[in-house]
């Protein structure tokens, strides 16, 4: 599959169904690309699709089945878009750091495939308004889902969630309390943490999805 270069090709690429609920088009919008007139299309569409499908099937679908609708804030970023964001302090890490993260079409230095999205879960957002903490959702995800990275932010209760074929299992936050919550080697990393998320729903796994292709 070639990088989409025309409107029709971009439309067809956006129609790719990643999972039961999610299509590629949802992950392609970028304010940087929109305002700067840049293309946000992958150099390796097939790798981007494979990584995006793993992210959706293993992480986003179970989250949506359990907590309700997920809003996508940022998903895939081309090297041009992400590089511009990094150079202009627009909340983008370097292209090298974002390989196999927001750079779905780029394997990391170890050859690993991965994908990241910035999302908002309205259920979680409402919980925060009632005095809850991002820590509760972080530990719930840690105990239930095969994530690689979680990064929480102050606005809207948004957070980055990443899937990787060699997961890091690291949680950090720019929202208070800031810092690293857990990572391999930390004393709190193993075991269950259900005391941190009382009242949270049980994990709901969506029915198996069979793609037409």
TIRO-2110 file (N, C-alpha, C; in Angstrom, 1 decimal):
// TIRO-2110
0.8, -1.2, 0.0, N, 1, A
0.0, 0.0, 0.0, CA, 1, A
0.9, 1.3, 0.0, C, 1, A
0.6, 2.2, -0.9, N, 2, A
1.3, 3.4, -1.0, CA, 2, A
0.8, 4.5, -0.1, C, 2, A
1.6, 5.5, 0.2, N, 3, A
1.2, 6.6, 1.0, CA, 3, A
0.1, 7.4, 0.2, C, 3, A
-1.0, 7.7, 0.8, N, 4, A
-2.1, 8.4, 0.0, CA, 4, A
-1.6, 9.8, -0.4, C, 4, A
-1.7, 10.1, -1.7, N, 5, A
-1.3, 11.4, -2.2, CA, 5, A
-2.4, 12.2, -2.8, C, 5, A
-3.6, 11.7, -2.9, N, 6, A
-4.7, 12.4, -3.5, CA, 6, A
-5.9, 12.4, -2.4, C, 6, A
-6.9, 13.2, -2.7, N, 7, A
-8.0, 13.2, -1.8, CA, 7, A
-8.7, 11.9, -1.8, C, 7, A
-8.9, 11.3, -3.0, N, 8, A
-9.6, 10.0, -3.0, CA, 8, A
-8.8, 8.9, -2.3, C, 8, A
-7.5, 8.9, -2.5, N, 9, A
-6.7, 7.9, -1.8, CA, 9, A
-6.7, 8.1, -0.3, C, 9, A
-6.8, 9.4, 0.2, N, 10, A
-6.9, 9.7, 1.6, CA, 10, A
-8.2, 9.2, 2.1, C, 10, A
-9.3, 9.5, 1.3, N, 11, A
-10.6, 9.0, 1.8, CA, 11, A
-10.6, 7.5, 1.9, C, 11, A
-10.1, 6.8, 1.0, N, 12, A
-10.0, 5.3, 1.1, CA, 12, A
-9.2, 4.8, 2.3, C, 12, A
-8.1, 5.5, 2.5, N, 13, A
-7.3, 5.1, 3.7, CA, 13, A
-8.0, 5.4, 5.0, C, 13, A
-8.8, 6.5, 5.0, N, 14, A
-9.5, 6.8, 6.2, CA, 14, A
-10.7, 5.8, 6.5, C, 14, A
-11.1, 5.1, 5.4, N, 15, A
-12.2, 4.1, 5.6, CA, 15, A
-11.7, 2.8, 6.2, C, 15, A
-10.4, 2.6, 6.3, N, 16, A
-9.8, 1.3, 6.9, CA, 16, A
-10.4, 1.1, 8.3, C, 16, A
-11.0, 0.0, 8.5, N, 17, A
-11.6, -0.3, 9.8, CA, 17, A
-10.5, -1.0, 10.7, C, 17, A
-10.2, -0.3, 11.8, N, 18, A
-9.2, -0.8, 12.7, CA, 18, A
-9.7, -1.9, 13.7, C, 18, A
-10.9, -1.7, 14.0, N, 19, A
-11.5, -2.6, 15.0, CA, 19, A
-13.1, -2.5, 14.9, C, 19, A
-13.8, -3.1, 15.8, N, 20, A
-15.2, -3.0, 15.8, CA, 20, A
-15.8, -1.6, 15.7, C, 20, A
-15.2, -0.7, 16.4, N, 21, A
-15.7, 0.7, 16.6, CA, 21, A
-14.9, 1.8, 15.9, C, 21, A
-13.7, 1.5, 15.6, N, 22, A
-12.8, 2.6, 15.2, CA, 22, A
-12.3, 2.4, 13.8, C, 22, A
-12.2, 3.6, 13.1, N, 23, A
-11.7, 3.7, 11.7, CA, 23, A
-10.4, 4.6, 11.7, C, 23, A
-9.6, 4.4, 10.7, N, 24, A
-8.3, 5.1, 10.6, CA, 24, A
-8.6, 6.6, 10.6, C, 24, A
-9.6, 7.1, 10.0, N, 25, A
-9.9, 8.5, 9.8, CA, 25, A
-9.9, 9.2, 11.2, C, 25, A
-10.4, 8.6, 12.2, N, 26, A
-10.5, 9.2, 13.5, CA, 26, A
-9.2, 9.6, 14.1, C, 26, A
-8.1, 8.9, 13.6, N, 27, A
-6.8, 9.1, 14.2, CA, 27, A
-5.9, 10.0, 13.4, C, 27, A
-6.4, 10.5, 12.3, N, 28, A
-5.6, 11.3, 11.3, CA, 28, A
-5.7, 12.8, 11.5, C, 28, A
-6.7, 13.3, 12.2, N, 29, A
-6.9, 14.7, 12.3, CA, 29, A
-5.8, 15.3, 13.2, C, 29, A
-5.3, 16.4, 12.7, N, 30, A
-4.2, 17.1, 13.5, CA, 30, A
-4.4, 18.6, 13.3, C, 30, A
-4.5, 19.4, 14.4, N, 31, A
-4.5, 20.8, 14.3, CA, 31, A
-3.3, 21.4, 13.6, C, 31, A
-2.2, 20.8, 13.9, N, 32, A
-0.9, 21.3, 13.2, CA, 32, A
-1.0, 21.1, 11.7, C, 32, A
-1.4, 19.9, 11.3, N, 33, A
-1.6, 19.7, 9.9, CA, 33, A
-2.6, 20.6, 9.2, C, 33, A
-3.7, 20.8, 9.9, N, 34, A
-4.8, 21.6, 9.4, CA, 34, A
-4.3, 23.1, 9.3, C, 34, A
-3.7, 23.6, 10.3, N, 35, A
-3.3, 25.0, 10.3, CA, 35, A
-2.1, 25.3, 9.5, C, 35, A
-1.2, 24.3, 9.3, N, 36, A
0.0, 24.5, 8.6, CA, 36, A
0.0, 24.0, 7.2, C, 36, A
-1.1, 23.4, 6.8, N, 37, A
-1.2, 22.9, 5.4, CA, 37, A
-0.4, 21.7, 5.2, C, 37, A
-0.2, 20.8, 6.2, N, 38, A
0.6, 19.6, 6.0, CA, 38, A
-0.2, 18.4, 5.8, C, 38, A
0.4, 17.4, 5.2, N, 39, A
-0.2, 16.0, 5.1, CA, 39, A
0.1, 15.2, 6.4, C, 39, A
-0.9, 14.6, 6.9, N, 40, A
-0.7, 13.7, 8.0, CA, 40, A
-1.0, 12.2, 7.6, C, 40, A
-0.2, 11.8, 6.6, N, 41, A
-0.4, 10.4, 6.0, CA, 41, A
0.9, 9.7, 6.3, C, 41, A
0.8, 8.4, 6.5, N, 42, A
2.0, 7.6, 6.9, CA, 42, A
2.9, 7.2, 5.7, C, 42, A
4.2, 7.1, 5.9, N, 43, A
5.1, 6.6, 4.9, CA, 43, A
4.9, 5.1, 4.7, C, 43, A
4.5, 4.4, 5.8, N, 44, A
4.3, 3.0, 5.7, CA, 44, A
2.9, 2.7, 6.2, C, 44, A
1.9, 2.8, 5.3, N, 45, A
0.5, 2.7, 5.7, CA, 45, A
0.2, 1.3, 6.3, C, 45, A
0.8, 0.2, 5.8, N, 46, A
0.5, -1.1, 6.3, CA, 46, A
1.0, -1.3, 7.7, C, 46, A
2.1, -0.7, 8.1, N, 47, A
2.6, -0.8, 9.4, CA, 47, A
1.7, 0.1, 10.3, C, 47, A
1.3, 1.2, 9.9, N, 48, A
0.4, 2.1, 10.7, CA, 48, A
-0.9, 1.4, 10.9, C, 48, A
-1.4, 0.7, 9.9, N, 49, A
-2.7, 0.0, 10.1, CA, 49, A
-2.5, -1.2, 11.1, C, 49, A
-1.4, -1.9, 11.0, N, 50, A
-1.2, -3.0, 12.0, CA, 50, A
-1.1, -2.5, 13.4, C, 50, A
-0.3, -1.5, 13.6, N, 51, A
-0.1, -0.9, 14.9, CA, 51, A
-1.4, -0.4, 15.5, C, 51, A
-2.1, 0.4, 14.6, N, 52, A
-3.4, 1.0, 15.0, CA, 52, A
-4.4, -0.1, 15.4, C, 52, A
-4.5, -1.2, 14.7, N, 53, A
-5.4, -2.2, 15.0, CA, 53, A
-5.1, -2.8, 16.4, C, 53, A
-3.8, -3.0, 16.7, N, 54, A
-3.5, -3.6, 18.0, CA, 54, A
-3.9, -2.6, 19.1, C, 54, A
-3.6, -1.3, 18.9, N, 55, A
-4.0, -0.3, 19.9, CA, 55, A
-5.5, -0.4, 20.1, C, 55, A
-6.3, -0.4, 19.0, N, 56, A
-7.8, -0.3, 19.2, CA, 56, A
-8.3, -1.6, 19.8, C, 56, A
-7.8, -2.8, 19.3, N, 57, A
-8.4, -4.0, 19.7, CA, 57, A
-8.1, -4.4, 21.1, C, 57, A
-6.8, -4.1, 21.5, N, 58, A
-6.4, -4.5, 22.9, CA, 58, A
-6.6, -3.5, 24.0, C, 58, A
-6.8, -2.2, 23.6, N, 59, A
-6.9, -1.2, 24.6, CA, 59, A
-8.2, -0.3, 24.4, C, 59, A
-8.4, 0.3, 23.3, N, 60, A
-9.5, 1.2, 23.2, CA, 60, A
-10.8, 0.6, 23.2, C, 60, A
-10.9, -0.6, 22.5, N, 61, A
-12.2, -1.3, 22.5, CA, 61, A
-12.7, -1.7, 23.9, C, 61, A
-11.8, -2.3, 24.7, N, 62, A
-12.2, -2.7, 26.1, CA, 62, A
-12.5, -1.5, 26.9, C, 62, A
-11.8, -0.4, 26.8, N, 63, A
-12.1, 0.8, 27.5, CA, 63, A
-13.4, 1.4, 27.1, C, 63, A
-13.7, 1.4, 25.9, N, 64, A
-15.0, 1.9, 25.4, CA, 64, A
-16.2, 1.0, 25.8, C, 64, A
-16.0, -0.3, 25.8, N, 65, A
-17.0, -1.2, 26.2, CA, 65, A
-17.3, -1.1, 27.7, C, 65, A
-16.3, -0.7, 28.5, N, 66, A
-16.4, -0.6, 29.9, CA, 66, A
-16.9, 0.7, 30.4, C, 66, A
-16.4, 1.8, 29.8, N, 67, A
-16.6, 3.2, 30.3, CA, 67, A
-17.5, 4.0, 29.4, C, 67, A
-17.9, 3.5, 28.3, N, 68, A
-18.6, 4.3, 27.3, CA, 68, A
-17.7, 5.0, 26.3, C, 68, A
-18.3, 5.9, 25.5, N, 69, A
-17.6, 6.5, 24.4, CA, 69, A
-16.3, 7.1, 24.7, C, 69, A
-15.3, 6.9, 23.9, N, 70, A
-14.0, 7.5, 23.9, CA, 70, A
-13.9, 8.6, 22.9, C, 70, A
-13.3, 9.7, 23.3, N, 71, A
-13.0, 10.8, 22.3, CA, 71, A
-11.5, 10.8, 22.0, C, 71, A
-11.2, 10.8, 20.7, N, 72, A
-9.8, 10.8, 20.3, CA, 72, A
-9.3, 12.2, 20.2, C, 72, A
-8.3, 12.6, 20.9, N, 73, A
-7.7, 13.9, 20.9, CA, 73, A
-6.5, 14.0, 19.9, C, 73, A
-5.7, 12.9, 19.8, N, 74, A
-4.6, 12.9, 18.9, CA, 74, A
-4.2, 11.4, 18.7, C, 74, A
-3.9, 11.1, 17.5, N, 75, A
-3.6, 9.7, 17.2, CA, 75, A
-2.3, 9.6, 16.4, C, 75, A
-2.4, 9.2, 15.2, N, 76, A
-1.2, 9.1, 14.3, CA, 76, A
-0.6, 10.5, 14.0, C, 76, A
0.7, 10.7, 13.9, N, 77, A
1.3, 11.9, 13.5, CA, 77, A
2.5, 11.5, 12.5, C, 77, A
2.4, 12.2, 11.3, N, 78, A
3.5, 12.0, 10.4, CA, 78, A
4.8, 12.6, 11.0, C, 78, A
5.9, 12.3, 10.4, N, 79, A
7.2, 12.8, 10.8, CA, 79, A
7.2, 14.3, 10.6, C, 79, A
6.6, 14.8, 9.5, N, 80, A
6.6, 16.3, 9.3, CA, 80, A
5.7, 17.0, 10.3, C, 80, A
4.6, 16.4, 10.6, N, 81, A
3.7, 17.1, 11.6, CA, 81, A
4.3, 17.0, 13.0, C, 81, A
4.7, 15.9, 13.4, N, 82, A
5.3, 15.8, 14.7, CA, 82, A
6.6, 16.6, 14.9, C, 82, A
7.4, 16.6, 13.8, N, 83, A
8.6, 17.4, 13.9, CA, 83, A
8.3, 18.8, 14.0, C, 83, A
7.4, 19.3, 13.3, N, 84, A
7.0, 20.8, 13.4, CA, 84, A
6.5, 21.0, 14.8, C, 84, A
5.7, 20.1, 15.4, N, 85, A
5.2, 20.3, 16.7, CA, 85, A
6.3, 20.3, 17.8, C, 85, A
7.3, 19.5, 17.6, N, 86, A
8.4, 19.5, 18.5, CA, 86, A
9.2, 20.7, 18.4, C, 86, A
9.5, 21.2, 17.2, N, 87, A
10.3, 22.3, 17.0, CA, 87, A
9.7, 23.6, 17.5, C, 87, A
8.3, 23.6, 17.6, N, 88, A
7.6, 24.9, 17.9, CA, 88, A
6.9, 24.7, 19.3, C, 88, A
7.4, 23.8, 20.1, N, 89, A
6.9, 23.7, 21.5, CA, 89, A
5.3, 23.5, 21.5, C, 89, A
4.9, 22.6, 20.7, N, 90, A
3.4, 22.3, 20.6, CA, 90, A
3.1, 20.9, 21.2, C, 90, A
3.7, 20.6, 22.2, N, 91, A
3.4, 19.4, 23.0, CA, 91, A
3.6, 18.1, 22.2, C, 91, A
4.7, 18.1, 21.4, N, 92, A
5.1, 16.9, 20.7, CA, 92, A
6.5, 16.5, 21.1, C, 92, A
6.7, 15.3, 21.4, N, 93, A
8.1, 14.8, 21.7, CA, 93, A
8.8, 14.8, 20.3, C, 93, A
10.1, 14.5, 20.4, N, 94, A
10.9, 14.4, 19.1, CA, 94, A
10.4, 13.2, 18.3, C, 94, A
10.8, 13.3, 17.0, N, 95, A
10.4, 12.2, 16.1, CA, 95, A
11.0, 10.9, 16.5, C, 95, A
12.2, 11.0, 17.0, N, 96, A
12.9, 9.7, 17.5, CA, 96, A
12.2, 9.1, 18.7, C, 96, A
11.8, 10.0, 19.6, N, 97, A
11.1, 9.5, 20.8, CA, 97, A
9.7, 9.0, 20.5, C, 97, A
9.1, 9.5, 19.4, N, 98, A
7.7, 9.1, 19.1, CA, 98, A
7.7, 7.9, 18.1, C, 98, A
8.8, 7.3, 17.8, N, 99, A
8.8, 6.1, 16.9, CA, 99, A
8.0, 5.0, 17.7, C, 99, A
7.1, 4.4, 17.0, N, 100, A
6.2, 3.3, 17.6, CA, 100, A
5.4, 3.9, 18.8, C, 100, A
5.2, 5.2, 18.8, N, 101, A
4.2, 5.8, 19.7, CA, 101, A
3.2, 6.5, 18.8, C, 101, A
3.3, 7.9, 18.8, N, 102, A
2.4, 8.6, 17.8, CA, 102, A
2.9, 8.3, 16.4, C, 102, A
4.1, 7.9, 16.2, N, 103, A
4.6, 7.5, 14.9, CA, 103, A
4.3, 6.1, 14.6, C, 103, A
3.0, 5.8, 14.3, N, 104, A
2.6, 4.4, 14.1, CA, 104, A
3.3, 3.7, 13.0, C, 104, A
3.8, 4.5, 12.0, N, 105, A
4.4, 3.9, 10.8, CA, 105, A
5.9, 3.8, 10.9, C, 105, A
6.5, 4.0, 12.1, N, 106, A
7.9, 3.9, 12.4, CA, 106, A
8.2, 3.0, 13.5, C, 106, A
9.0, 1.9, 13.3, N, 107, A
9.4, 1.1, 14.4, CA, 107, A
10.4, 1.8, 15.2, C, 107, A
10.5, 1.4, 16.5, N, 108, A
11.5, 2.0, 17.4, CA, 108, A
12.9, 1.5, 17.1, C, 108, A
13.8, 2.0, 17.9, N, 109, A
15.2, 1.6, 17.7, CA, 109, A
15.5, 0.1, 17.8, C, 109, A
14.7, -0.6, 18.6, N, 110, A
14.8, -2.0, 18.7, CA, 110, A
14.0, -2.8, 17.7, C, 110, A
13.3, -2.1, 16.8, N, 111, A
12.5, -2.8, 15.8, CA, 111, A
11.1, -3.1, 16.2, C, 111, A
10.7, -2.6, 17.3, N, 112, A
9.4, -2.8, 17.9, CA, 112, A
8.3, -2.0, 17.2, C, 112, A
7.1, -2.6, 17.1, N, 113, A
5.9, -1.9, 16.6, CA, 113, A
5.0, -1.4, 17.7, C, 113, A
4.5, -0.2, 17.5, N, 114, A
3.6, 0.3, 18.6, CA, 114, A
2.8, 1.4, 18.0, C, 114, A
1.8, 1.8, 18.9, N, 115, A
0.9, 3.0, 18.5, CA, 115, A
0.4, 3.6, 19.8, C, 115, A
0.2, 4.9, 19.7, N, 116, A
-0.3, 5.7, 20.9, CA, 116, A
-1.4, 6.6, 20.4, C, 116, A
-2.3, 6.9, 21.3, N, 117, A
-3.3, 7.9, 21.1, CA, 117, A
-3.6, 8.7, 22.4, C, 117, A
-3.9, 9.9, 22.2, N, 118, A
-4.3, 10.8, 23.3, CA, 118, A
-5.9, 10.8, 23.3, C, 118, A
-6.4, 10.4, 24.4, N, 119, A
-7.9, 10.2, 24.5, CA, 119, A
-8.5, 10.9, 25.7, C, 119, A
-9.8, 11.1, 25.6, N, 120, A
-10.6, 11.6, 26.8, CA, 120, A
-11.7, 10.6, 27.0, C, 120, A
-12.0, 10.1, 28.2, N, 121, A
-13.1, 9.3, 28.5, CA, 121, A
-14.1, 10.2, 29.3, C, 121, A
-15.2, 10.5, 28.8, N, 122, A
-16.1, 11.4, 29.5, CA, 122, A
-16.5, 10.9, 30.9, C, 122, A
-16.6, 9.6, 31.0, N, 123, A
-16.9, 9.0, 32.3, CA, 123, A
-15.9, 9.4, 33.3, C, 123, A
-14.6, 9.3, 32.9, N, 124, A
-13.5, 9.6, 33.8, CA, 124, A
-13.5, 11.1, 34.0, C, 124, A
-13.7, 11.9, 33.0, N, 125, A
-13.8, 13.4, 33.1, CA, 125, A
-14.8, 13.8, 34.2, C, 125, A
-16.0, 13.2, 34.2, N, 126, A
-17.0, 13.5, 35.2, CA, 126, A
-16.6, 13.0, 36.5, C, 126, A
-15.9, 11.9, 36.6, N, 127, A
-15.4, 11.5, 37.9, CA, 127, A
-14.4, 12.4, 38.5, C, 127, A
-13.6, 13.0, 37.7, N, 128, A
-12.6, 14.0, 38.2, CA, 128, A
-13.3, 15.3, 38.7, C, 128, A
-14.4, 15.7, 38.1, N, 129, A
-15.2, 16.8, 38.5, CA, 129, A
-15.8, 16.6, 39.9, C, 129, A
-16.0, 15.3, 40.2, N, 130, A
-16.6, 14.9, 41.5, CA, 130, A
-15.5, 14.7, 42.6, C, 130, A
-14.3, 15.0, 42.3, N, 131, A
-13.2, 14.9, 43.2, CA, 131, A
-12.3, 13.7, 43.1, C, 131, A
-12.5, 12.9, 42.0, N, 132, A
-11.7, 11.8, 41.8, CA, 132, A
-10.3, 12.1, 41.3, C, 132, A
-9.5, 11.1, 41.1, N, 133, A
-8.1, 11.3, 40.7, CA, 133, A
-7.8, 10.5, 39.5, C, 133, A
-6.8, 11.0, 38.7, N, 134, A
-6.3, 10.2, 37.6, CA, 134, A
-5.7, 8.9, 38.0, C, 134, A
-5.2, 8.8, 39.3, N, 135, A
-4.6, 7.6, 39.8, CA, 135, A
-5.5, 6.4, 39.8, C, 135, A
-6.8, 6.7, 40.1, N, 136, A
-7.7, 5.5, 40.1, CA, 136, A
-7.8, 4.9, 38.7, C, 136, A
-8.0, 5.7, 37.7, N, 137, A
-8.1, 5.1, 36.3, CA, 137, A
-6.7, 4.4, 35.9, C, 137, A
-5.6, 5.1, 36.3, N, 138, A
-4.3, 4.5, 36.0, CA, 138, A
-4.2, 3.1, 36.6, C, 138, A
-4.5, 2.9, 37.8, N, 139, A
-4.4, 1.6, 38.4, CA, 139, A
-5.4, 0.6, 37.9, C, 139, A
-6.6, 1.1, 37.5, N, 140, A
-7.5, 0.2, 36.9, CA, 140, A
-7.0, -0.3, 35.6, C, 140, A
-6.5, 0.5, 34.7, N, 141, A
-5.9, 0.1, 33.5, CA, 141, A
-4.7, -0.8, 33.7, C, 141, A
-3.9, -0.5, 34.6, N, 142, A
-2.7, -1.3, 35.0, CA, 142, A
-3.1, -2.7, 35.3, C, 142, A
-4.2, -2.9, 36.1, N, 143, A
-4.6, -4.2, 36.5, CA, 143, A
-5.4, -5.0, 35.5, C, 143, A
-5.9, -4.3, 34.4, N, 144, A
-6.8, -5.0, 33.5, CA, 144, A
-6.4, -5.1, 32.1, C, 144, A
-5.5, -4.2, 31.6, N, 145, A
-5.2, -4.1, 30.2, CA, 145, A
-3.7, -4.2, 29.8, C, 145, A
-3.4, -4.7, 28.7, N, 146, A
-2.0, -4.8, 28.3, CA, 146, A
-1.4, -3.5, 27.7, C, 146, A
-1.4, -2.5, 28.4, N, 147, A
-0.9, -1.2, 27.9, CA, 147, A
0.6, -1.2, 28.0, C, 147, A
1.3, -0.3, 27.3, N, 148, A
2.7, -0.1, 27.3, CA, 148, A
3.0, 1.2, 28.1, C, 148, A
2.4, 2.3, 27.8, N, 149, A
2.6, 3.6, 28.5, CA, 149, A
1.3, 4.3, 28.8, C, 149, A
1.2, 5.0, 29.9, N, 150, A
0.1, 5.9, 30.2, CA, 150, A
0.7, 7.2, 30.6, C, 150, A
0.2, 8.3, 30.1, N, 151, A
0.7, 9.6, 30.5, CA, 151, A
-0.6, 10.5, 30.7, C, 151, A
-0.8, 11.0, 31.9, N, 152, A
-2.0, 11.8, 32.2, CA, 152, A
-1.7, 13.3, 32.1, C, 152, A
-2.7, 14.1, 31.8, N, 153, A
-2.6, 15.5, 31.6, CA, 153, A
-3.7, 16.2, 32.4, C, 153, A
-3.5, 17.5, 32.7, N, 154, A
-4.5, 18.2, 33.5, CA, 154, A
-5.8, 18.5, 32.8, C, 154, A
-5.8, 18.8, 31.5, N, 155, A
-7.0, 19.3, 30.8, CA, 155, A
-7.9, 18.1, 30.4, C, 155, A
-9.2, 18.2, 30.7, N, 156, A
-10.2, 17.2, 30.3, CA, 156, A
-10.0, 15.8, 30.9, C, 156, A
-9.0, 15.7, 31.7, N, 157, A
-8.7, 14.3, 32.2, CA, 157, A
-8.0, 13.5, 31.1, C, 157, A
-7.5, 14.1, 30.1, N, 158, A
-6.9, 13.4, 28.9, CA, 158, A
-5.7, 12.7, 29.3, C, 158, A
-5.4, 11.6, 28.5, N, 159, A
-4.2, 10.9, 28.7, CA, 159, A
-3.7, 10.2, 27.5, C, 159, A
-2.4, 10.0, 27.4, N, 160, A
-1.9, 9.1, 26.3, CA, 160, A
-2.0, 7.7, 26.7, C, 160, A
-2.3, 6.8, 25.8, N, 161, A
-2.3, 5.4, 26.1, CA, 161, A
-1.6, 4.7, 24.9, C, 161, A
-0.7, 3.8, 25.2, N, 162, A
0.1, 3.2, 24.1, CA, 162, A
0.1, 1.7, 24.2, C, 162, A
0.0, 1.1, 23.0, N, 163, A
0.2, -0.3, 22.9, CA, 163, A
1.6, -0.6, 22.3, C, 163, A
2.3, -1.6, 22.7, N, 164, A
3.6, -1.9, 22.1, CA, 164, A
3.8, -3.4, 22.2, C, 164, A
4.4, -4.0, 21.2, N, 165, A
4.6, -5.5, 21.2, CA, 165, A
5.6, -5.9, 22.3, C, 165, A
6.4, -4.9, 22.8, N, 166, A
7.2, -5.2, 23.9, CA, 166, A
6.9, -4.1, 25.0, C, 166, A
5.8, -4.3, 25.7, N, 167, A
5.3, -3.2, 26.6, CA, 167, A
6.2, -2.8, 27.7, C, 167, A
6.3, -1.4, 27.9, N, 168, A
7.1, -0.9, 29.0, CA, 168, A
6.4, -0.9, 30.4, C, 168, A
5.1, -0.9, 30.4, N, 169, A
4.2, -0.9, 31.6, CA, 169, A
4.7, 0.3, 32.5, C, 169, A
4.7, 1.5, 32.0, N, 170, A
5.1, 2.7, 32.7, CA, 170, A
4.0, 3.7, 32.8, C, 170, A
3.7, 4.3, 33.9, N, 171, A
2.7, 5.3, 34.1, CA, 171, A
3.3, 6.5, 34.7, C, 171, A
3.0, 7.7, 34.0, N, 172, A
3.4, 9.0, 34.5, CA, 172, A
2.3, 10.0, 34.4, C, 172, A
2.6, 11.2, 34.9, N, 173, A
1.5, 12.2, 34.9, CA, 173, A
2.1, 13.6, 34.9, C, 173, A
1.5, 14.5, 34.1, N, 174, A
1.7, 15.9, 34.2, CA, 174, A
0.6, 16.6, 35.0, C, 174, A
-0.4, 15.9, 35.4, N, 175, A
-1.4, 16.4, 36.3, CA, 175, A
-1.0, 16.0, 37.8, C, 175, A
-1.5, 16.8, 38.7, N, 176, A
-1.1, 16.6, 40.1, CA, 176, A
-1.8, 15.3, 40.6, C, 176, A
-1.1, 14.5, 41.4, N, 177, A
0.4, 14.6, 41.7, CA, 177, A
1.2, 14.2, 40.5, C, 177, A
2.2, 15.0, 40.1, N, 178, A
3.0, 14.8, 38.9, CA, 178, A
4.1, 13.8, 39.2, C, 178, A
4.6, 13.2, 38.1, N, 179, A
5.7, 12.3, 38.3, CA, 179, A
5.3, 10.8, 37.8, C, 179, A
6.2, 9.9, 38.1, N, 180, A
6.0, 8.5, 37.7, CA, 180, A
5.3, 7.8, 38.8, C, 180, A
4.1, 7.2, 38.5, N, 181, A
3.3, 6.4, 39.4, CA, 181, A
3.9, 5.0, 39.6, C, 181, A
4.3, 4.4, 38.5, N, 182, A
4.9, 3.0, 38.6, CA, 182, A
5.6, 2.7, 37.3, C, 182, A
6.5, 1.8, 37.4, N, 183, A
7.3, 1.3, 36.2, CA, 183, A
7.9, 0.0, 36.7, C, 183, A
8.4, -0.9, 35.8, N, 184, A
9.0, -2.1, 36.2, CA, 184, A
10.2, -1.8, 37.2, C, 184, A
10.2, -2.6, 38.2, N, 185, A
11.2, -2.4, 39.3, CA, 185, A
10.7, -1.6, 40.5, C, 185, A
9.6, -0.9, 40.3, N, 186, A
9.0, -0.1, 41.4, CA, 186, A
8.3, -1.1, 42.4, C, 186, A
8.4, -0.9, 43.6, N, 187, A
7.8, -1.8, 44.6, CA, 187, A
6.3, -1.9, 44.4, C, 187, A
5.6, -0.9, 43.9, N, 188, A
4.2, -1.0, 43.7, CA, 188, A
3.7, -1.6, 42.4, C, 188, A
4.6, -2.1, 41.6, N, 189, A
4.3, -2.4, 40.2, CA, 189, A
3.5, -3.7, 40.1, C, 189, A
3.8, -4.7, 41.0, N, 190, A
3.1, -6.0, 40.9, CA, 190, A
1.8, -6.1, 41.7, C, 190, A
1.1, -7.2, 41.6, N, 191, A
-0.1, -7.4, 42.4, CA, 191, A
-1.3, -6.6, 41.9, C, 191, A
-2.3, -6.6, 42.7, N, 192, A
-3.6, -5.9, 42.3, CA, 192, A
-3.6, -4.6, 43.1, C, 192, A
-4.4, -3.6, 42.6, N, 193, A
-4.4, -2.3, 43.2, CA, 193, A
-5.9, -1.8, 43.3, C, 193, A
-6.8, -2.8, 43.5, N, 194, A
-8.2, -2.4, 43.5, CA, 194, A
-8.7, -1.5, 44.6, C, 194, A
-7.9, -1.3, 45.6, N, 195, A
-8.2, -0.4, 46.7, CA, 195, A
-8.1, 1.1, 46.2, C, 195, A
-7.5, 1.3, 45.0, N, 196, A
-7.3, 2.6, 44.5, CA, 196, A
-8.5, 3.0, 43.6, C, 196, A
-9.3, 2.1, 43.2, N, 197, A
-10.4, 2.4, 42.3, CA, 197, A
-11.8, 1.8, 42.7, C, 197, A
-12.2, 2.1, 44.0, N, 198, A
-13.5, 1.6, 44.5, CA, 198, A
-14.6, 2.2, 43.6, C, 198, A
-15.6, 1.4, 43.3, N, 199, A
-16.8, 1.8, 42.6, CA, 199, A
-16.5, 1.8, 41.1, C, 199, A
-15.4, 1.4, 40.6, N, 200, A
-15.1, 1.3, 39.2, CA, 200, A
-15.8, 0.1, 38.6, C, 200, A
-16.2, 0.1, 37.4, N, 201, A
-16.9, -1.0, 36.8, CA, 201, A
-15.9, -2.2, 36.5, C, 201, A
-16.5, -3.4, 36.4, N, 202, A
-15.7, -4.5, 36.0, CA, 202, A
-15.4, -4.4, 34.5, C, 202, A
-14.3, -5.0, 34.2, N, 203, A
-13.9, -5.0, 32.8, CA, 203, A
-14.9, -5.6, 31.9, C, 203, A
-15.3, -5.0, 30.8, N, 204, A
-16.2, -5.5, 29.8, CA, 204, A
-15.3, -5.8, 28.5, C, 204, A
-15.3, -7.0, 28.1, N, 205, A
-14.5, -7.3, 26.9, CA, 205, A
-15.5, -7.4, 25.7, C, 205, A
-15.3, -6.6, 24.7, N, 206, A
-16.3, -6.6, 23.5, CA, 206, A
-16.2, -8.0, 22.8, C, 206, A
-17.3, -8.4, 22.1, N, 207, A
-17.3, -9.6, 21.4, CA, 207, A
-16.2, -9.7, 20.4, C, 207, A
-15.7, -10.9, 20.1, N, 208, A
-14.6, -11.0, 19.0, CA, 208, A
-15.1, -10.3, 17.7, C, 208, A
-14.1, -9.6, 17.1, N, 209, A
-14.4, -8.9, 15.9, CA, 209, A
-13.7, -9.6, 14.7, C, 209, A
-14.4, -9.9, 13.7, N, 210, A
-13.8, -10.5, 12.5, CA, 210, A
-13.8, -9.5, 11.3, C, 210, A
-12.6, -9.1, 10.9, N, 211, A
-12.6, -8.1, 9.8, CA, 211, A
-12.9, -8.8, 8.5, C, 211, A
-13.4, -8.0, 7.6, N, 212, A
-13.7, -8.6, 6.2, CA, 212, A
-12.5, -8.9, 5.4, C, 212, A
-11.3, -8.2, 5.7, N, 213, A
-10.1, -8.4, 5.0, CA, 213, A
-9.2, -9.4, 5.7, C, 213, A
END
